[in-house]
Amino acid sequence: MTTHTTATEATAQTPADTPLAPEHTPRLQWTEFAPEVYKAMVRLDAAARKGVDPVLLELVKIRASQLNHCAFCLDMHTKDAFAAGESVERIVQLSAWEESRHFYTEKELAALALTEAVTVLTDGFVPDEVYETAARHFDEAELTQLIAAITVINAWNRFGVTCRLVAGHYTPGQYK
C-alpha cells in the first residue's frame, strides 16, 4: 500500500528543532465568488478527459503543474497518480523526463513534449516536430482530447497560482 505525506505528517517527519515554514493563506476563494465559472471548468475538465488514458492524464497534469509552479495542483495530481498505482520513480523523474526517457513509453514521451510546448508558449507556437511526434502516437480524436486536457490543466493552474491555493490538504479523489 502506498502512503501519502500530508503537510501535518511532513511536520512530524521533520526533526523537532527544525520547524517548517508557516502555511500561507489563500488570496481568494475564487470558487465561492465565481461558482458558475467553477462549474463550467469542472464540466470542461470532464469533457477534456474523455478518451485520455487516466495514467497519462495524471502525468500531463503533473508536468504542466510543475512548469506553472502550481503547488495545489501538484499536491492533487501526484496524490491521485499514486492512488491510481503510479510509481514513485516515474513521478520523481517527471521533472527531468527528457533525461529519464527510459521510465516512460514513447506515447507518454510525445504527450509530455506536447504538454511542455502547449504550456510554455515562449516561442509563440507549438513546434511542428513536437506536434508531428504526438500525431504519430495519437489518432486525431485522441490528440484533440489530449490538447484539451493540457489546456484545461493550464487553466486550473492559473487559478491555483493566482489565488495562492494551499497545497497539502487534498485527499485522492476528493474532487471526482
C-alpha positions in Angstrom: 0.0 0.0 0.0 1.3 3.4 -0.9 1.4 6.1 1.8 1.0 9.8 1.2 2.5 12.6 3.2 0.3 15.5 4.3 1.6 18.8 5.4 0.9 17.8 9.0 2.8 14.5 8.5 5.7 16.4 7.0 6.0 18.4 10.2 6.0 15.1 12.2 8.9 13.8 9.9 11.0 16.9 10.4 13.4 17.0 13.4 11.7 18.7 16.3 14.3 21.5 16.3 13.7 22.3 12.6 10.2 23.8 12.2 8.6 24.1 8.8 7.7 27.4 7.4 4.2 28.6 8.2 1.4 27.7 5.7 0.3 30.7 3.7 -3.4 31.7 3.4 -5.1 31.7 0.0 -5.5 35.1 -1.6 -9.0 34.4 -2.8 -11.5 31.6 -2.6 -12.4 32.1 -6.2 -14.9 29.2 -6.4 -17.1 31.0 -3.9 -17.2 34.2 -5.9 -17.5 32.6 -9.4 -19.4 29.4 -8.8 -20.7 29.3 -12.4 -17.1 29.6 -13.7 -16.0 26.8 -11.4 -18.9 24.6 -12.6 -18.0 25.3 -16.2 -14.4 24.4 -15.5 -15.5 21.1 -13.9 -17.6 20.3 -17.0 -14.8 21.3 -19.3 -12.4 19.2 -17.4 -14.7 16.2 -17.6 -15.2 16.7 -21.3 -11.4 17.0 -21.9 -10.5 13.8 -20.1 -12.8 11.6 -22.1 -10.8 9.0 -24.0 -7.5 10.0 -22.4 -5.7 7.2 -20.5 -6.0 8.1 -16.8 -2.3 7.5 -16.0 -1.2 9.6 -19.0 -3.7 12.3 -17.9 -2.1 12.5 -14.4 1.4 12.6 -15.9 0.3 15.5 -18.2 -1.4 17.3 -15.3 1.7 16.9 -13.0 4.1 18.1 -15.7 2.1 21.2 -16.6 1.7 22.0 -12.9 5.4 21.6 -12.4 6.1 24.1 -15.2 3.5 26.5 -13.9 4.7 26.1 -10.3 1.2 25.3 -9.1 1.7 23.6 -5.7 -2.0 23.0 -5.2 -2.4 21.1 -8.5 0.9 19.2 -7.9 -0.4 18.1 -4.5 -3.7 16.9 -6.0 -2.4 15.2 -9.1 0.6 13.4 -7.6 -1.7 12.0 -4.9 -4.2 11.0 -7.5 -1.4 9.4 -9.6 -0.1 7.5 -6.5 -3.6 6.4 -5.6 -4.1 5.0 -9.2 -0.9 2.9 -8.8 1.7 5.2 -10.4 5.2 4.6 -9.2 7.2 7.0 -7.1 10.1 6.7 -9.6 8.0 7.9 -12.5 6.6 10.8 -10.6 10.0 11.9 -9.2 11.6 11.6 -12.6 8.9 13.6 -14.4 10.6 17.0 -13.9 13.6 15.6 -15.8 11.7 13.3 -18.2 14.0 14.2 -21.1 16.9 12.7 -19.2 14.8 9.9 -17.8 13.1 8.7 -21.0 13.5 5.1 -20.1 10.8 5.5 -17.4 8.1 6.3 -20.0 6.6 4.9 -23.1 7.1 6.6 -26.5 3.5 7.7 -26.4 3.9 9.2 -22.9 7.1 11.0 -24.1 5.2 12.5 -27.0 2.4 13.7 -24.6 5.0 15.2 -22.2 6.7 17.1 -25.0 3.4 18.4 -26.3 2.4 19.4 -22.7 5.6 21.4 -22.4 5.1 23.1 -25.8 1.5 24.0 -25.1 2.2 25.1 -21.5 5.3 27.2 -22.3 4.5 29.3 -25.4 7.6 31.4 -25.1 8.3 30.9 -28.8 4.7 31.8 -29.6 3.9 28.4 -31.1 4.0 24.6 -30.7 6.9 23.4 -32.8 6.0 21.2 -35.8 8.3 18.4 -34.7 6.6 18.2 -31.3 3.1 18.2 -32.9 4.0 15.7 -35.5 5.5 13.3 -33.0 2.4 13.5 -30.9 0.3 13.0 -34.1 2.2 9.7 -34.8 1.2 8.3 -31.3 -2.4 9.6 -31.0 -5.2 9.5 -33.6 -6.9 12.8 -34.3 -9.6 12.3 -31.7 -7.1 11.3 -29.0 -4.8 14.2 -29.9 -7.7 16.6 -29.7 -8.7 15.3 -26.3 -5.0 15.4 -25.1 -4.7 19.1 -26.3 -8.0 19.9 -24.5 -6.7 18.2 -21.3 -3.4 20.1 -21.5 -5.3 23.4 -22.0 -7.7 22.7 -19.0 -4.9 21.9 -16.6 -3.2 25.1 -17.6 -6.4 27.0 -16.8 -6.7 25.3 -13.4 -3.0 26.1 -12.7 -3.7 29.8 -13.4 -6.5 29.8 -10.9 -4.4 28.0 -8.3 -1.2 30.1 -8.7 -3.0 33.4 -8.9 -5.3 32.7 -5.9 -2.4 31.1 -4.0 -4.4 27.9 -3.2 -2.8 26.0 -0.4 -1.2 22.6 -1.1 -1.1 19.7 1.4 -4.8 19.2 2.2 -6.0 17.2 -0.8 -7.2 13.6 -0.4 -7.0 11.4 -3.5 -10.3 11.5 -5.5 -11.6 14.4 -3.4 -13.0 16.3 -6.4 -14.1 13.4 -8.6 
